[in-house]
Amino acid sequence: MIRRFGAPRRAAQHYRLRHGAYAVILRKGQVLLTFQTAPRAEWQLPGGGIDAGESALQALRRETLEETGWRIAPLRRLGAFRRFTFMPEYDLWAEKLCHIYLARPLRAVAAPSEPGHTAAWVEGARALRMMDNDGDRAFLMAALREIG
């Protein structure tokens, strides 16, 4: 069973399943986060939707580069969680199935190219307080505990 974070499913609402890949990227006690200004301002793990014909790892690398400007090396899958949410940028009610990976940063190659995104390296405990998504926070907390 995949754990749900956030609002429960609305009985009368139709949701479209949307798979996404997201990264916990750690370096010297810091976490690479992305700040997204729209559709609402929030700090989150880098990542996003898996496009048709794309693997989860391809999406993870692409989305991380777009949102942070960093190239990464995915190490392993940490797990998954689901969220039921409205995505105004797509005018879509989505059941987001979020696949979370641990990744190693390789190098920064550019500024974020995704409009409205800014990347920041943040100390682990502070990152936990900043994150707006409870699912992202839970997986980051578990990864920080694991590496101790």
C-alpha positions in Angstrom: 0.0 0.0 0.0 1.3 3.5 -0.9 0.9 6.1 1.8 -1.1 9.2 1.1 -0.2 12.7 2.2 -2.4 15.7 2.0 -6.1 16.0 1.4 -8.1 12.7 1.0 -9.7 11.8 -2.3 -13.0 13.6 -2.9 -15.6 11.0 -3.6 -17.4 12.9 -6.4 -14.2 14.2 -8.1 -12.6 12.4 -11.1 -8.8 12.4 -10.8 -6.2 11.6 -13.6 -3.2 9.5 -12.5 0.0 11.4 -12.9 3.3 9.8 -12.2 6.2 11.9 -11.1 9.9 11.4 -10.1 11.5 13.5 -7.3 15.0 13.6 -5.8 16.5 13.9 -2.4 19.9 15.3 -3.2 22.3 15.6 -0.4 25.8 17.2 -0.1 27.8 17.8 3.0 24.7 18.0 5.3 22.7 20.2 2.9 19.8 19.4 0.7 19.1 20.8 -2.8 15.6 22.3 -2.9 13.7 24.2 -5.5 11.5 27.1 -4.8 8.5 27.3 -7.2 6.7 30.7 -7.3 3.5 29.5 -9.2 0.8 28.3 -9.2 1.6 28.8 -5.5 4.9 29.6 -3.8 6.5 26.6 -2.2 9.7 24.9 -1.4 9.9 21.3 -2.7 12.2 18.4 -3.8 13.3 18.8 -7.4 11.4 16.8 -9.9 8.1 16.5 -11.7 5.9 14.7 -14.1 7.1 11.7 -16.2 6.3 12.4 -19.8 5.0 9.8 -22.3 7.9 7.6 -23.5 10.2 8.7 -20.7 11.4 6.5 -17.8 11.3 7.7 -14.2 15.0 8.2 -14.2 15.0 10.2 -17.4 12.3 12.4 -16.0 14.2 12.8 -12.7 17.3 14.0 -14.5 15.4 16.3 -16.9 13.3 17.9 -14.2 16.1 18.3 -11.8 18.2 20.1 -14.5 15.3 22.3 -15.5 14.4 23.3 -11.9 17.9 23.5 -10.4 20.5 23.6 -13.1 22.2 20.6 -11.6 23.1 17.3 -13.2 22.6 14.3 -10.9 23.3 10.6 -10.5 20.3 8.8 -9.2 21.5 6.2 -6.6 18.3 4.3 -5.6 14.6 4.5 -5.2 13.4 5.4 -1.7 9.7 4.8 -2.2 6.5 6.5 -3.3 3.6 8.4 -2.0 0.4 9.7 -3.4 -1.4 13.1 -3.3 -4.8 14.1 -4.5 -4.6 17.7 -5.7 -5.8 20.3 -8.2 -3.1 21.4 -10.6 -4.2 24.8 -11.9 -1.4 25.0 -14.5 -3.0 22.0 -16.2 -6.6 22.6 -15.2 -6.5 19.1 -13.8 -7.5 17.2 -10.7 -4.7 14.7 -10.3 -3.8 11.7 -8.2 -0.1 12.3 -8.1 2.0 9.2 -7.7 5.3 10.6 -6.5 8.4 8.3 -6.9 11.2 9.4 -4.6 14.9 8.7 -5.4 18.1 9.4 -3.5 20.5 11.1 -5.8 24.1 12.4 -5.8 24.8 15.9 -7.3 27.3 15.8 -10.1 27.7 19.5 -11.1 25.9 22.7 -11.7 25.8 23.4 -15.4 23.3 26.3 -15.7 20.8 28.4 -14.0 17.3 26.9 -13.6 15.5 27.0 -16.9 12.0 26.2 -15.6 10.2 29.6 -15.2 9.6 30.6 -11.6 12.1 28.2 -10.1 15.1 29.0 -7.9 17.5 26.4 -6.5 19.1 26.5 -3.0 21.3 24.3 -0.9 19.8 24.3 2.6 20.9 22.7 5.8 18.9 19.5 6.4 16.9 20.5 9.6 16.1 23.9 8.1 15.0 22.2 4.8 12.5 20.1 6.7 10.9 23.2 8.2 10.8 25.0 4.8 9.1 22.3 2.8 5.5 22.7 2.0 4.7 19.1 0.9 4.3 16.6 3.8 5.3 13.7 1.5 8.5 15.4 0.4 9.2 16.2 4.1 8.7 12.6 5.2 11.0 11.1 2.6 13.7 13.8 3.3 13.4 13.1 7.0 13.9 9.4 6.4 16.9 9.9 4.2 18.5 12.3 6.7 18.0 9.7 9.5 19.4 6.9 7.3 22.7 8.7 6.5 22.8 9.9 10.2 
